[in-house]
Amino acid sequence: MGVFLQMLTVLLVIMMVSLQGWLPLGCLDEERIALLQLKDSLNYPNGTSLPSWIKADAHCCSWERIECSTGRVTELHLEETRNEELGDWYLNASLLLPFQELKALNLRGNRLAGWVEKKGPSNLTTLYLHDITTYESSFQLLQSLGAFPSLMTLYLNKNDFRGRILGDELQNLSSLKSLYMDGCSLDEHSLQSLGALPSLKNLLLRALSGSVPSRGFLDLKNLEYLDLNLNTLNNSIFQAIRMMTFLKALNLHGCKLDGRIPLAQGFLNLKNLEHLDLSSNTLDNSIFQTIGLCDLNHLQQLYMYDNDLSGFLPPCLANLTSLQQLDLSFNHLKIPMSLSPLYNLSKLKYFIGSDNEIYAEEDDHSLSPKFQLESISLSNRGQGAGAFPKFLYHQFSLQSFDLTNIQIKGEFPNWLIENNTHLHDLSLENCSLLGPFLLPKNSHVNLSFLSISMNYFQGQIPLEIGARLPGLEVLFMSSNGFNGSIPFSLGNISSLKGLDLSNNSLQGQIPGWIGNMSSLEFLNLSGNNFSGRLPPRFDTSNLRYVYLSRNKLQGPIAMTFYNSFEMFALDLSHNNLTGSIPKWIDRLSNLRFLLLSYNNLEGEIPIRLCRLDQLTLIDLSHNHFSGNILSWMISSHPFPQQYDSNDYLSSSQQSFEFTTKNVSLSYRGSIIQYFTGIDFSCNNFIGEIPPEIGNLSMIKVLNLSHNSLTGPIPPTFSNLKEIESLDLSYNKLDGEIPPQLIELFFLEFFSVAHNNLSGKTLARVAQFATFEESCYKDNPFLCGEPLLKICGATMPPSPTPTSTNNEDDGGFIDMEVFYVTFGVAYIMVLLVISAILYINPYWRRAWFHFIEVSINNCYYFLVDNLPILSKF
């Protein structure tokens, strides 16, 4: 019987779990009906918005913008679902009454002006009303908030409340705990009576439109959290802050504070303050005395980055015994690498001192600090700091460690990984480390980010790296002296997303197993000695960035990237690739950068390449492409924002070489977001330049030089308002230079040399006054400054196009016309001779007698002289 009851209990538990998993799909009928009525009130009854909200579907918890719990609607996110051109919206609050479990309602951006039947769900605790109302309707909206008496969190961001006394109009919200008013327009009376709200603890007034109203601040004595970021504050505000004795968190980021603001003894009363943000101001070292900063012995987080702090670390920081997080980055401080002034802070977990002057103490004593840090960042601009500080040997809780650009000159600290089993981020870029790359003795499963680029490591990459560091997600080892091949064990790291082995001396073939790494998103193997063919195929659809330039790769591109649908950047330049651009190239619909320069590719540009409407940069220069240049489109879409978790993959590590302003430069980091260009130079393209290229108004660089292009320069090029470099030299272009080009005000490099252009050069105005004779030379019918040829009263007619192809041949004869004319003349001569011999028998006999005598003479000449020639 007991076993039966146990089995029944287990069965009931399984049924309940299954029921909980099923319930959220549906919802109560009255809630579903109310949702459809709410949709109608948004004036979208025909499904033009909220298309999943349909009457026939009873599972309303699966509808968009709805969240449920145990089959009841708990959150409604209706932000920006209504066309504001329809005017003010008065929502019937009674439509929300069926949602008895509703906790959060978001109505942002719908031009809500008020409520009808001011009675809503009693359990609603969070309401989003930011950026929704006009100034005229704000009063009625605030008055009607009494429909939600249980509100605890209210968002009123980006609204205009001038002339409103918010405390009076929100007096019925007795449970209101947090009020968000970022970006609002307020006047001196707006905050009055807010202090009368008994439960108000958190007030956020970031980036107000105008100054912070001082009246009413003195009444906010019960606040625990105050955020005034990005405002301009006056003295009365600080006097009010001094009276907020319950304050636990104060944010004054970007408030233009400096040492001249009278803050004397300003924070001495804030004994409960735990969080203080004074970052992005112009504060100097006097701040530690003027506000009694070092007397805040309950302070746990202190952020003072991006100020004007200088000199050594203030000794009084040792008094902040409760401090857990300290950020002093982007100042002018002198910070010892040993962090000895902070040894007394036993609770310190995070220290960020980047972009200061980091130095090594002469006597790096062996004292053990009281703290066990979890995160250290001392990255700098390349200063020397000697060896690793001794206190690191006593740290066992590190999770993140960054010494980028600190010149240490030692071996790789594998002991740091061994001692700190929770270490997940280790950055030792450009630290002058040398010797072999030493792995920890045992497997370290938590290390996910390792960067040791720009050092002097030598030898092969350890074969066991995949087994010792199996949790790696990012591995950057570029710009070292590694040789040999890529270890096979790297292919066993299933979590690896980013791999950068560029600028080493690795060799052999690129292993085929790289194409099977399903998590790989970023691959950079440029600047090595890899040879052979590309891997047969990359089967991972996550691959977004591939850099294989400056190797010795051969063969066709074939099907290598056929399945790389998410490809964002592809750089195969400076290799020995052959064949043509694959016809399936349009499968890479997200491609932004395509660099195939300095190869042996040939054929015409496939029409499908023009379907890549996201392209911002394409370089096909120094190949053997032929045919016409197609009507090209470079994307004008905004550069997509990269997700934060992989910012290290998508921004800082991106790099490529591109020729602009007649100079080949290397571009790296975030600057490539703003780079757009086309380089088709040094190929065999023919035909006219498509005038549609003039529609690429955002392009920065256009290089079509060293081809066989004919026809005029399109006048539409005057629309290239952002262009900085335009090179059309070494072609067969004719006609006049469009005078509208002088409207290209950002142009820094310009060349139309070695063509067949005629007429006058462009007016010597603005930047065109700086372009020299070399920009126009070898156009025989072109005149005007800066050329020596002066334009006369009458100009000769435009010439027939002549040859100035890829090289300057110094002549004015079109060789194609010459060959055709010579061939026709030769055939005509033969035909005339044949006709004469056919008509006149005497000349015919004389001709054949002459031929016979000539043959006999040649025969006897060879017979007489062949023995003599054989001796030599």
Order of alpha helices (4+ residues) and beta strands (2+ residues): alpha-alpha-beta-beta-beta-beta-beta-beta-alpha-beta-alpha-beta-beta-beta-alpha-beta-beta-alpha-beta-beta-beta-beta-beta-beta-beta-beta-alpha-beta-beta-beta-beta-alpha-beta-beta-beta-beta-beta-beta-beta-beta-beta-beta-beta-beta-beta-beta-beta-beta-beta-beta-beta-beta-beta-beta-beta-beta-beta-alpha-alpha
